[in-house]
Amino acid sequence: MRRFIYSGCSFTCYPFPTWADVIAYDKIKRGEIDTAHNLAMGGACNHYIFSSLLMAKSKLDINHEDLIGIGWSTIWRHSLIDPDKVQWQTLGSLFHNLS
């Protein structure tokens, strides 16, 4: 089973289709992949993007047949891991900004 696994910031995960959603849809319609997994989060920093794909490597058992897509963010964006919720806080997004 071939998959398209992708991660990024809000340009990759947004309420309307992004570049990655269009690629996933097209490849599924053509029969080139079976499923798609979007790991992106709005406001995510590059550390989150890299970490999400590393975690997916073990959880999804990524192999040489899978397609990986990365939409890197800006170097000035920083995300934090909230120790109380044990999840990422992506403060780079307008929707997640605490101020």
Helices and strands as residue ranges (DSSP letters): E 3-8, H 19-30, E 35-38, H 46-59, E 67-71, E 79-82, E 87-90
